[in-house]
Amino acid sequence: MAETRVVSVRPLGALDGSEGYEVQTECSTSLLGRPRRRFTAKNVIFSAGVMGTVRLLFQCREAGHLPNLSTQLGRYVDVYKRQPANG
Ligand SMILES: Cc1cc2nc3c(=O)[nH]c(=O)nc-3n(C[C@H](O)[C@H](O)[C@H](O)COP(=O)(O)OP(=O)(O)OC[C@H]3O[C@@H](n4cnc5c(N)ncnc54)[C@H](O)[C@@H]3O)c2cc1C
């Protein structure tokens, strides 16, 4: 959805997600306030790119919404290293 940022994903009921998830979003472009919306889904696929997904997962873990996320989260994120122009 355009101009929409996911700010929270949390299980509905059981922590294992067997009862689905609640997804909270906010408008990513609003200058005055950031109205939130709430969606529910049976399953959620994180596809916010490398940095967006890791950031969101950290937010969810730190807020206690996805407490079972591994402590290894973010440890092996890498980025392309610049290659010298001459090889
Ligand atoms: C400089 C550069 C050059 C590249 N060149 C090539 C190439 O030539 N050929 C090739 O095959 N690949 C190339 N790639 C790799 C390619 O861009 C990625 O593999 C591909 O875009 C990954 O797609 P994605 O959908 O997983 O993530 P992205 O394309 O990164 O899409 C993630 C989207 O999620 C959004 N998002 C982030 N956080 C949130 C949030 N909390 N809520 C909602 N939305 C969010 C972002 O705004 C973004 O629109 C290149 C990458 C870079 C950085």
The ligand as a Gaussian input file, in Angstrom:
#p B3LYP/6-31G(d) Opt

LIG

0 1
 C       22.239000       0.047000      -5.699000
 C       21.542000      -1.272000      -5.969000
 C       21.558000      -1.777000      -7.268000
 C       20.933000      -2.978000      -7.551000
 N       20.960000      -3.463000      -8.834000
 C       20.367000      -4.618000      -9.137000
 C       20.348000      -5.122000     -10.488000
 O       20.877000      -4.531000     -11.401000
 N       19.738000      -6.299000     -10.725000
 C       19.114000      -7.007000      -9.734000
 O       18.566000      -8.071000     -10.013000
 N       19.097000      -6.550000      -8.456000
 C       19.706000      -5.392000      -8.145000
 N       19.693000      -4.942000      -6.840000
 C       19.059000      -5.770000      -5.821000
 C       17.557000      -5.567000      -5.848000
 O       17.274000      -4.171000      -5.771000
 C       16.961000      -6.267000      -4.625000
 O       17.391000      -7.607000      -4.604000
 C       15.448000      -6.234000      -4.680000
 O       14.993000      -4.900000      -4.818000
 C       14.893000      -6.811000      -3.404000
 O       13.497000      -6.714000      -3.490000
 P       12.623000      -6.698000      -2.212000
 O       11.187000      -6.617000      -2.680000
 O       13.001000      -7.834000      -1.311000
 O       13.016000      -5.369000      -1.410000
 P       12.964000      -3.764000      -1.866000
 O       12.976000      -3.675000      -3.341000
 O       14.059000      -3.180000      -1.060000
 O       11.539000      -3.369000      -1.364000
 C       11.242000      -3.217000       0.000000
 C       10.160000      -2.177000       0.127000
 O        9.671000      -2.201000       1.462000
 C        9.470000      -0.880000       1.863000
 N        9.496000      -0.830000       3.343000
 C       10.572000      -0.749000       4.176000
 N       10.191000      -0.759000       5.463000
 C        8.838000      -0.830000       5.444000
 C        7.852000      -0.858000       6.479000
 N        8.167000      -0.844000       7.802000
 N        6.550000      -0.915000       6.101000
 C        6.212000      -0.956000       4.792000
 N        7.093000      -0.936000       3.770000
 C        8.398000      -0.877000       4.104000
 C       10.556000      -0.052000       1.215000
 O       10.150000       1.304000       1.145000
 C       10.624000      -0.729000      -0.139000
 O        9.730000      -0.136000      -1.043000
 C       20.294000      -3.713000      -6.535000
 C       20.270000      -3.179000      -5.232000
 C       20.889000      -1.984000      -4.951000
 C       20.870000      -1.427000      -3.545000

